[in-house]
């Protein structure tokens, strides 16, 4: 009786071991077919020719708007200085009128600055949305050519870091930049 239990226990143990071995071989075979890659979309945008051109255009837009706002700020400072200097010479009515005009100019400036910020945010969102679609397309092409099952955004210091570690061999960023430039150089 004891021998039969021992044999049954050994048989169960052998079957369990064989089952685990077969399962591990199956997982290994499935893993051999599964390839994963990572990319840094921010790097694609910053390092690709088309991305650099778009970012330079956005910087130029910001610079032009910033110059306009700086000119308005300087005008406000000069107006304030003139108002303070002339304040003693003005009647109470003239003083209040000049102060009201000055406040109106400040409000106009603040409104322009706010509109500029909203325009800038809109342009940035538009640029990012457009380029993320293009980057996704280039990534898909590279992934399909390389037999990758999944490609993950690894993030960067400027964005949220998604992947903590990855081997350089699975980083497809440079390949995606080349594909991106090939498709978007037209």
C-alpha positions in Angstrom: 0.0 0.0 0.0 2.8 2.4 0.9 4.7 1.5 -2.2 1.6 2.2 -4.4 1.2 5.6 -2.7 4.8 6.4 -3.2 4.6 5.4 -6.9 1.5 7.4 -7.4 3.2 10.4 -5.7 6.3 10.0 -7.9 4.1 9.7 -11.0 2.3 12.9 -10.1 5.6 14.6 -9.4 7.0 13.4 -12.7 3.9 14.4 -14.6 3.9 17.8 -13.0 7.6 18.3 -13.8 7.0 17.2 -17.4 4.0 19.5 -17.6 6.0 22.5 -16.3 8.8 21.6 -18.7 6.4 21.5 -21.7 4.8 24.8 -20.5 8.1 26.5 -20.3 9.1 25.3 -23.8 5.8 26.6 -25.1 6.3 30.0 -23.4 9.9 30.1 -24.7 8.7 29.4 -28.2 6.0 32.0 -27.9 8.5 34.5 -26.5 10.9 33.8 -29.4 8.2 35.0 -31.8 7.4 38.0 -29.7 9.6 41.1 -30.3 9.2 44.3 -28.4 10.7 47.7 -29.2 10.8 51.1 -27.7 11.0 54.6 -29.2 11.3 58.2 -27.9 8.8 60.2 -29.9 10.2 63.5 -28.5 13.6 62.5 -29.9 12.0 61.8 -33.3 10.4 65.2 -33.3 13.6 67.0 -32.3 16.1 65.0 -34.4 14.2 64.5 -37.6 14.6 67.0 -40.4 10.8 67.7 -40.7 10.5 67.8 -36.9 13.4 70.3 -36.6 11.8 72.5 -39.3 8.4 72.5 -37.5 10.0 73.3 -34.1 12.0 76.1 -35.7 8.8 77.5 -37.2 7.2 77.4 -33.8 10.2 79.1 -32.2 10.1 81.8 -34.8 6.4 82.3 -34.1 7.0 82.6 -30.4 10.0 84.9 -30.9 7.9 87.3 -33.2 5.0 87.3 -30.7 7.4 87.8 -27.8 9.0 90.8 -29.5 5.5 92.4 -29.9 4.7 91.8 -26.3 8.1 93.2 -25.2 7.5 96.3 -27.2 4.1 96.7 -25.5 5.7 96.2 -22.1 8.2 98.9 -22.9 5.5 101.3 -24.0 3.6 100.6 -20.7 6.7 101.3 -18.6 7.3 104.6 -20.5 3.6 105.6 -20.1 3.8 104.8 -16.4 7.0 106.8 -16.0 5.5 109.8 -17.9 2.3 109.5 -15.8 4.3 109.6 -12.6 6.3 112.6 -13.7 3.3 114.6 -14.9 1.1 113.6 -12.0 2.0 116.6 -9.9 1.2 119.0 -12.8 -2.2 117.5 -13.7 -5.5 118.4 -12.2 -7.4 115.7 -10.4 -9.7 115.1 -13.3 -6.8 114.9 -15.8 -4.9 112.6 -13.5 -7.9 110.2 -13.2 -8.4 110.2 -16.9 -4.7 109.4 -17.6 -4.8 106.6 -14.9 -7.9 105.2 -16.6 -6.2 105.2 -20.0 -3.2 103.5 -18.4 -5.3 100.8 -16.8 -7.0 100.3 -20.1 -3.7 99.8 -21.8 -2.6 97.3 -19.2 -5.8 95.4 -19.7 -5.3 95.4 -23.4 -1.7 94.1 -22.9 -2.9 91.4 -20.6 -5.6 90.3 -23.0 -3.0 90.2 -25.9 -0.7 88.1 -23.7 -3.4 85.7 -22.8 -4.5 85.4 -26.4 -0.9 84.8 -27.4 -0.6 82.0 -24.8 -3.8 80.4 -26.0 -2.7 80.6 -29.7 0.7 79.1 -28.7 -1.0 76.2 -26.8 -3.2 75.6 -29.8 -0.3 75.6 -32.3 1.7 73.3 -30.0 -1.2 70.9 -29.7 -1.8 70.9 -33.4 1.9 70.3 -34.1 2.1 67.5 -31.6 -1.1 65.8 -32.8 0.0 66.0 -36.4 3.5 64.7 -35.7 2.4 61.9 -33.4 0.2 60.6 -36.2 3.2 60.7 -38.6 5.5 59.2 -36.0 3.0 56.4 -35.3 2.9 55.7 -39.1 6.7 55.6 -39.3 6.9 53.4 -36.2 4.4 51.0 -37.7 6.4 50.7 -40.9 9.7 50.0 -38.9 7.9 47.6 -36.6 6.4 45.6 -39.4 9.7 45.4 -41.3 11.5 44.3 -38.2 8.9 41.8 -37.1 8.1 43.6 -33.8 4.8 42.7 -32.1 4.7 45.8 -30.0 6.5 49.2 -29.7 6.2 51.2 -26.5 6.8 54.9 -26.0 9.7 54.9 -23.6 9.2 58.5 -22.6 12.0 61.0 -21.8 13.2 63.5 -19.3 10.8 66.1 -20.7 7.8 63.8 -20.7 6.7 61.0 -18.4 9.2 58.2 -18.4 7.2 55.0 -19.2 10.1 52.5 -19.6 12.6 52.4 -16.9 15.1 50.2 -18.7 15.5 48.7 -22.2 18.3 47.3 -24.1 19.7 49.5 -26.9 19.0 46.6 -29.3 15.3 47.1 -29.0 15.4 51.0 -29.2 13.9 51.8 -32.6 14.1 55.6 -32.3 16.9 56.0 -34.9 15.2 53.7 -37.4 11.9 55.6 -36.9 13.8 58.9 -37.4 15.1 57.6 -40.7 11.7 56.4 -41.8 10.1 59.6 -40.7 12.5 61.7 -42.7 12.1 59.4 -45.7 8.4 59.8 -45.7 8.2 63.5 -44.7 11.0 64.9 -46.9 8.7 65.5 -49.8 
